[in-house]
Each structure stands twice: as structure tokens, then as C-alpha cells.
């Protein structure tokens, strides 16, 4: 993909060809100079308090430096990977190389998006998608301060991504799938927009003996956060044509990755 433009607007202009016709038409009607493309009409229904915090004003300000590392440490356990190690895990699962197009779903303040952008280089493109305007405004501010200019930010629904089929070489969703209203629909969309042979990387919750059934159920009800069975995400990816699926468990967190089948077997 050729490199065009500079700064966040350059990244946004390069994202337009990947959009569906309807989404592209909406994007082209948005006011010029916006730090991200808002492709959601109205508000999405909240899944609970955990998601509400992501859309408020306070958490995005401290998310990247304090909130996410602290919450991740609690969920992953003392021996679990650090934030920097999470980025390395994601890069490894995605197998990124120069020129790749990458979707960072639920990008938050854009830390992973910026890290991926340095790997894929100017010839590549990273599109960070989130549903939270406050997260995206913070992500846009970080891009203004430190670049890079091969990142685009979009506000979109994870259950109805505004991209054409087979748009991305790699797709990442870390620390968010368990907050989606319809997580399996999110997996449908992630695999739909991957090219055949494209790679997917997920970090999400996992229900283990560390969290007994009654405790896990109460946590889900109070927070709106889902705890997946240990084999649930692996099986869901395999059902969607993802092969060579690898899973790593750390506390109440799982890292899962694989490659989308290159061709559909003959009937």
C-alpha cells in the first residue's frame, strides 16, 4: 500500500479504501480535521460498569501508564507478562512484517497501535478501532505528540466493523473481547476482515479453578465482564477457520493466536 500524506490525517486518508461503500460515504461527510473517523451513529448500549469506565473521562487519562498495567497485573498474576511483554506477545502471534495492514480492535489510547506501526513501517498501515470517544481523543493526542503517521483511528462497533472482507494481514484484540456485548460476533468480524493466511491475536479473560464458579458468576454480573471457559475461545476460532491455534494462560487471562485458513476445503 503506497504511503500518502503525513500525520494522523495521512493515516486516515489511507484507511478510506478499506472501508465499505456505506462507511466511506459517511466518512467523507465528516468535518475535515477530525482526529478520528466516527462511524457510529448514536450511542452503543453498555455491557456494565467495566465498559462504562472505558468511556468516561477519567480512565483514558491514566489508562496507558497506570490503569491498564495495574489491572493487568491483578488479572495475570505476579508472574504474568508485563505490558511491554504483552506487546511482544502480540507481535509474535501476529508475525508482523514491513508493509502489513493491521487492525487493532479496542485500541484504547493506542499504545499497541503505535508499537505495531513501528514494525510495519511506512509501507504498512495500522488502524486502531474503539467505541469510546474519550479513549480515541487520548489516542489521537498521543499520535500528535509522537506519531507515527501510518496509524488511523476509527470509532466503530466491534460487532459490525466498517471494513471490506479480507482487508487486513493481521488483527489484534487485547483486553477487550470479554467486554463486548456479543463477543462471538466480534470474532466473526475479526476473521471476516482478515486475508486468507492472516493472523489473529487475542488477550481476554479465562475461567479457571483460580476463580470458582460462584465467584466467577458474581464477578460477571457485577462488572458486565464475561469469563470464558478455558476451551471456548480456542474452539470458537477453530470453528471460524483459524488454524495452528496457540493458547497461553496466565492467572485469569489467556493469550490466543492463530492463522486464518488459506482456502476452504472442498465439500
C-alpha positions as CSV (number, residue, x, y, z in Angstrom):
1,X,0.0,0.0,0.0
2,X,1.5,3.3,-1.0
3,X,2.4,5.9,1.6
4,X,0.3,9.1,1.3
5,X,0.0,12.1,3.5
6,X,1.5,12.9,6.8
7,X,0.3,13.0,10.4
8,X,-2.9,11.5,11.6
9,X,-4.9,12.8,8.6
10,X,-2.4,10.9,6.3
11,X,-3.2,7.7,8.1
12,X,-7.0,8.4,7.9
13,X,-6.8,9.0,4.1
14,X,-5.1,5.7,3.6
15,X,-7.8,3.9,5.6
16,X,-10.6,5.1,3.4
17,X,-10.1,2.4,0.6
18,X,-10.5,-0.4,3.2
19,X,-14.0,0.9,4.2
20,X,-17.3,-0.5,2.9
21,X,-19.0,1.9,0.5
22,X,-21.5,2.9,3.1
23,X,-18.9,3.6,5.7
24,X,-16.7,5.5,3.2
25,X,-19.7,7.7,2.2
26,X,-20.3,8.5,5.9
27,X,-16.5,9.2,6.5
28,X,-16.3,11.6,3.6
29,X,-19.2,13.7,5.1
30,X,-17.5,14.2,8.4
31,X,-15.9,17.6,9.1
32,X,-12.3,17.9,7.9
33,X,-9.6,18.0,10.5
34,X,-11.2,15.4,12.9
35,X,-8.6,13.4,14.9
36,X,-10.5,10.2,14.2
37,X,-13.3,8.9,11.9
38,X,-16.6,8.5,13.9
39,X,-18.5,5.8,12.1
40,X,-21.1,5.1,14.9
41,X,-24.5,6.8,14.7
42,X,-25.8,7.4,18.2
43,X,-24.5,5.5,21.3
44,X,-23.9,1.8,21.8
45,X,-25.5,0.1,24.8
46,X,-23.2,-0.5,27.7
47,X,-22.5,-4.0,28.9
48,X,-21.9,-2.8,32.5
49,X,-19.7,-0.8,34.9
50,X,-16.4,-2.2,33.5
51,X,-17.2,-0.8,30.0
52,X,-18.6,2.4,31.4
53,X,-15.2,3.2,32.9
54,X,-13.6,2.9,29.4
55,X,-16.0,5.5,28.0
56,X,-15.7,8.0,30.9
57,X,-13.3,10.9,31.1
58,X,-11.0,9.8,34.0
59,X,-9.8,6.3,33.0
60,X,-8.5,7.3,29.5
61,X,-6.2,9.9,31.1
62,X,-4.4,7.3,33.2
63,X,-5.2,4.2,31.1
64,X,-1.8,3.6,29.4
65,X,0.5,4.5,32.3
66,X,-1.4,3.3,35.4
67,X,-4.8,1.8,34.9
68,X,-4.1,-0.9,32.3
69,X,-0.8,-2.1,33.8
70,X,-2.3,-2.3,37.3
71,X,-5.5,-4.1,36.3
72,X,-3.5,-6.4,34.0
73,X,-1.1,-7.3,36.8
74,X,-4.1,-8.2,39.1
75,X,-5.6,-10.4,36.3
76,X,-2.4,-12.0,35.1
77,X,-0.8,-12.7,38.5
78,X,2.6,-11.6,39.7
79,X,4.4,-13.9,37.3
80,X,2.4,-12.8,34.3
81,X,3.8,-10.8,31.4
82,X,4.3,-7.0,31.8
83,X,2.8,-4.5,29.4
84,X,6.0,-4.4,27.3
85,X,5.9,-8.2,27.2
86,X,2.3,-8.2,26.1
87,X,3.3,-6.1,23.1
88,X,6.0,-8.6,22.3
89,X,3.5,-11.5,22.6
90,X,1.1,-9.7,20.3
91,X,3.8,-9.1,17.7
92,X,4.9,-12.7,17.9
93,X,1.4,-14.1,17.5
94,X,0.7,-11.7,14.6
95,X,4.0,-12.3,12.8
96,X,4.2,-8.7,11.6
97,X,6.5,-7.6,8.9
98,X,7.1,-4.4,6.8
99,X,4.1,-3.5,4.7
100,X,1.4,-5.3,6.6
101,X,-2.0,-3.9,7.3
102,X,-3.1,-4.3,10.9
103,X,-6.4,-3.9,12.7
104,X,-6.0,-3.1,16.4
105,X,-9.6,-3.6,17.7
106,X,-10.4,-1.9,21.0
107,X,-7.2,0.1,20.7
108,X,-7.9,2.2,23.7
109,X,-5.3,5.0,23.9
110,X,-3.3,3.5,21.0
111,X,-0.2,2.1,22.7
112,X,-0.4,-1.2,20.8
113,X,-1.3,0.6,17.5
114,X,1.8,2.8,17.8
115,X,4.0,-0.2,18.6
116,X,2.7,-2.2,15.6
117,X,3.2,0.9,13.3
118,X,6.9,0.9,14.1
119,X,7.1,-2.7,12.9
120,X,5.1,-2.5,9.7
121,X,6.9,0.7,8.6
122,X,5.8,3.5,6.3
123,X,4.6,1.0,3.7
124,X,2.3,-0.6,6.2
125,X,-0.9,0.7,7.9
126,X,-2.4,0.3,11.4
127,X,-6.0,1.1,12.0
128,X,-7.0,1.4,15.7
129,X,-10.7,1.0,16.3
130,X,-12.5,1.7,19.6
131,X,-16.1,2.6,20.6
132,X,-15.0,5.1,23.3
133,X,-14.7,8.8,22.1
134,X,-12.6,9.7,25.2
135,X,-10.2,6.8,24.5
136,X,-9.8,7.9,20.9
137,X,-9.3,11.5,21.7
138,X,-6.5,10.5,24.0
139,X,-5.0,8.2,21.3
140,X,-5.2,11.0,18.8
141,X,-3.4,13.4,21.2
142,X,-0.6,10.8,21.7
143,X,-0.3,10.4,17.9
144,X,0.0,14.2,17.5
145,X,2.9,14.2,20.1
146,X,4.9,11.2,19.0
147,X,3.5,9.9,15.7
148,X,3.8,7.7,13.7
149,X,1.9,8.8,10.7
150,X,0.9,5.3,9.4
151,X,-1.8,5.0,12.1
152,X,-5.5,5.8,11.6
153,X,-8.1,5.9,14.3
154,X,-11.8,5.0,13.9
155,X,-14.8,4.9,16.2
156,X,-16.8,1.8,15.2
157,X,-18.9,-1.1,16.5
158,X,-16.8,-4.2,17.1
159,X,-19.9,-6.3,16.1
160,X,-20.3,-4.5,12.7
161,X,-16.8,-3.5,11.5
162,X,-16.9,-1.0,8.6
163,X,-14.3,-2.7,6.5
164,X,-14.5,-4.8,3.4
165,X,-13.8,-8.5,3.6
166,X,-10.1,-9.6,3.7
167,X,-8.8,-6.1,4.4
168,X,-6.1,-6.9,6.9
169,X,-3.0,-9.1,7.1
170,X,-3.3,-9.2,10.9
171,X,-5.9,-8.4,13.6
172,X,-5.4,-7.9,17.3
173,X,-7.8,-7.5,20.2
174,X,-6.2,-7.3,23.6
175,X,-8.1,-6.9,26.9
176,X,-11.5,-6.2,25.4
177,X,-13.3,-9.2,24.0
178,X,-14.8,-10.1,27.4
179,X,-16.4,-6.6,27.5
180,X,-18.2,-6.9,24.1
181,X,-22.0,-7.2,24.1
182,X,-21.6,-10.1,21.6
183,X,-18.1,-11.4,21.8
184,X,-18.7,-14.2,19.3
185,X,-20.0,-11.7,16.8
186,X,-16.8,-9.8,17.4
187,X,-14.8,-12.9,16.4
188,X,-17.0,-13.3,13.3
189,X,-16.0,-9.8,12.3
190,X,-12.3,-10.1,13.1
191,X,-12.0,-13.2,11.0
192,X,-14.1,-11.7,8.2
193,X,-11.8,-8.8,7.7
194,X,-8.6,-11.0,7.7
195,X,-7.0,-12.0,4.5
196,X,-6.6,-15.8,3.9
197,X,-3.5,-16.7,5.8
198,X,-3.8,-13.6,8.0
199,X,-3.0,-13.9,11.7
200,X,-5.1,-13.1,14.8
201,X,-4.0,-12.3,18.4
202,X,-6.3,-12.1,21.4
203,X,-5.9,-11.4,25.0
204,X,-9.0,-12.0,27.1
205,X,-10.4,-13.5,30.2
206,X,-10.5,-17.2,31.1
207,X,-12.4,-19.1,33.8
208,X,-10.1,-21.3,35.7
209,X,-10.0,-23.1,39.1
210,X,-8.5,-19.9,40.4
211,X,-12.0,-18.4,40.1
212,X,-14.6,-20.8,41.5
213,X,-18.0,-21.0,39.7
214,X,-20.0,-18.8,42.2
215,X,-17.2,-16.2,42.4
216,X,-16.9,-16.1,38.6
217,X,-20.6,-15.7,38.1
218,X,-20.9,-12.9,40.6
219,X,-18.0,-11.1,39.0
220,X,-19.6,-11.3,35.6
221,X,-23.0,-10.0,36.9
222,X,-21.4,-7.1,38.8
223,X,-18.9,-5.9,36.2
224,X,-20.5,-6.9,32.9
225,X,-17.3,-8.7,32.1
226,X,-17.5,-12.2,30.7
227,X,-15.2,-15.0,31.9
228,X,-14.7,-17.5,29.0
229,X,-14.3,-21.2,29.5
230,X,-10.8,-22.5,29.0
231,X,-11.6,-24.1,25.7
232,X,-14.2,-21.6,24.5
233,X,-12.1,-19.1,22.5
234,X,-9.8,-21.7,21.0
235,X,-12.9,-23.7,19.8
236,X,-14.6,-20.5,18.5
237,X,-11.5,-19.6,16.5
238,X,-11.2,-23.1,15.0
239,X,-14.9,-23.0,14.1
240,X,-14.2,-19.8,12.1
241,X,-11.4,-21.4,10.1
242,X,-8.4,-20.4,12.3
243,X,-5.6,-23.0,12.3
244,X,-2.5,-23.6,14.3
245,X,-4.2,-22.0,17.4
246,X,-1.9,-21.4,20.3
247,X,-3.1,-20.6,23.9
248,X,-1.1,-19.3,26.8
249,X,-2.7,-19.0,30.3
250,X,-1.7,-16.5,32.9
251,X,-3.8,-16.1,36.0
252,X,-7.3,-15.3,34.8
253,X,-6.0,-14.2,31.4
254,X,-5.4,-16.1,28.1
255,X,-3.4,-15.2,25.1
256,X,-4.6,-16.9,21.9
257,X,-3.4,-16.7,18.4
258,X,-3.6,-18.5,15.1
259,X,-3.7,-18.2,11.3
260,X,-6.9,-18.0,9.1
261,X,-7.1,-20.9,6.8
262,X,-5.9,-20.0,3.3
263,X,-8.6,-21.9,1.4
264,X,-11.9,-23.6,2.2
265,X,-11.7,-27.4,1.8
266,X,-13.8,-28.8,-1.0
267,X,-17.2,-30.2,0.1
